[in-house]
Amino acid sequence: MTISIDQIILVLGDQLSLGGAALRAGASAHACVLMAEVREEASYVPHHKKKLAFIFSAMRHFADRLSKDGWDVRYTRYDDPDNAGSITGELDRLVAETGASRITVIEPSEYRLRQALLDWAKSKSVELEMLADDRFIASHEEFERWAEGRKQLRMEYFYRDMRRKTGLLMQGAEPEGGQWNYDAENRKPARDDLFMPRPLRFEPDGITKEVLELVTARFPENFGTLEPFWFAVTAEQAEAVMESFVREALPNFGDYQDAMLKDEPFLYHSLLALYLNVGLLDPLLLCRRVERAYYEGKAPLNAVEGYIRQIIGWREYIRGIYWLKMPDYTEQNHFEAQRALPWFYWNGETKMACLSAAIGQTRDEAYAHHIQRLMVTGNFAMLAGINPKEVHEWYLAVYVDAFEWVEAPNTIGMSQFADGGLLGSKPYASSGNYINKMSDYCGSCAYDVKMKHGEGCCPFNPLYWDFLVRNRDKLGGNPRLQPVYRTWDKLAPETQIAYRQSAAAFLSTLS
């Protein structure tokens, strides 16, 4: 007996949660699930090979799980001859095949796909039911209410509301330990003789091996090294990574979360963002697991608070900013920067040891931690006047955890200050001194971090001052930068000229 289909449940590649709202709304014998690997999603930026492999493999494993749980799954593989090449095209095909009159989907996490689905539905005789993504703690409406009337949208105050809402690390109305934020304790440089745990790794199974062959064949020119491939691709594996992090790395995460070592790409970081962002881990359950480690005496408060802040504070806040300010947010360019992204962002071939290490690691692992992204590749791009949209598209392409809702505000707002200060109270600009303090990169660099200007100096040193001087009309009134400008004004004219000439000479070499 053939069962008629009246509802298509569309599950996107970053919605791989068994308890997702769309699946909860479609527990019917007359519903089928559509999942599709399509060219439009795989190529809107030149995604890292590992990113493509991770998402495709996780999707295929999730589809298998749904099938075993009794769902009627209609799965389109990338190489299927009838693949329409887009999500809306695949919907057209399945609607024609089944005669379904209703499409149910969790709201896409990226504006362009949400708009594509809404535009598609307007011209069709089917109902599009777009459900709120309740895997997040704050709804769009809740964030909008919080933001209304505020001149500056500072994460810290939003984070405190999320602590109160969830009860995480709270003692009644007061924060655990008497402070909301222990970030001041989380800035230690790491020594290379510390024990560094290794992220939990998984051997590719048959499904993943098929995906690796697909990516090798169909995306040979994409950025990045594909193998070894060792990411988790199921919820069970992602939960094992979580447990490994809590047990082995969380106790030291707080102290060393800002540190950088050239031969230690992961240090004490969790590498859980990719699993959160595709739905293999639940953020609130993760935070409660981390919180439990504190109350069991297995991790200190500064580490646990710092980690929870990243999830219920920064992650939720960034999503709120994205939906509040799209679709124009990715076009912001406060400093009117127009320089093209240097080619070494794609090949890592630069004499600057810090950039070479961060980009080389990104090429090999599809990963760099937040300080490498913010204070190395991001800091350099801002100081050098790189067009922020090009920087945004690079980050979106090269990191396995990058989806536009989380990546764009981090890049446009926090890293590049291209939104003019909506996110940050001042640009995250620094000379080479910060990198030298927090890393071991400078000791093996062709440039001298202690030289302020002139041939052989660390490029960050003159670029820092050049950036501040050429943008003084936009930054001079910033209270946090006024002491810095007073320092510049006290420099001898010949020293100022030397800084500007050194910066100009270096910038002329970028291509």
Secondary structure, 3 states (H helix, E strand, C coil): CCCCCCEEEECCCCCCCCCCHHHHCCCCCCEEEEEECCHHHHHCCCCCHHHHHHHHHHHHHHHHHHHHCCCCEEEECCCCCCCCCCHHHHHHHHHHHHCCCEEEEECCCCHHHHHHHHHHHHCCCCEEEEECCCCCCCCHHHHHHHHCCCCCCCHHHHHHHHHHHHCCCEECCEEHHHCCCCHHHCCCCCCCCCCCCCCCCCCCCHHHHHHHHHHHHHCCCCCCCCCCCCCCCCHHHHHHHHHHHHHHCHHHHHHHCCCEECCECCCCCCCCHHHHHHCCCCHHHHHHHHHHHHHCCCCCHHHHHHHHHHHHHHHHHHHHHHHHHCCCHHHCCCCCCCECCCCHHHHCCCCCHHHHHHHHHHHHHCCCCHHHHHHHHHHHHHHCCECHHHHHHHHHHHCCCCCHHHHHHHHHHHHCCCCCCCCCCCCCCCCHHHHHHHECCHHHCCCECCCCCCCCECCHHHHHHHHHHHCHHHHCCCCCCHHHHHHHHHCCHHHHHHHHHHHHHHHCCCC
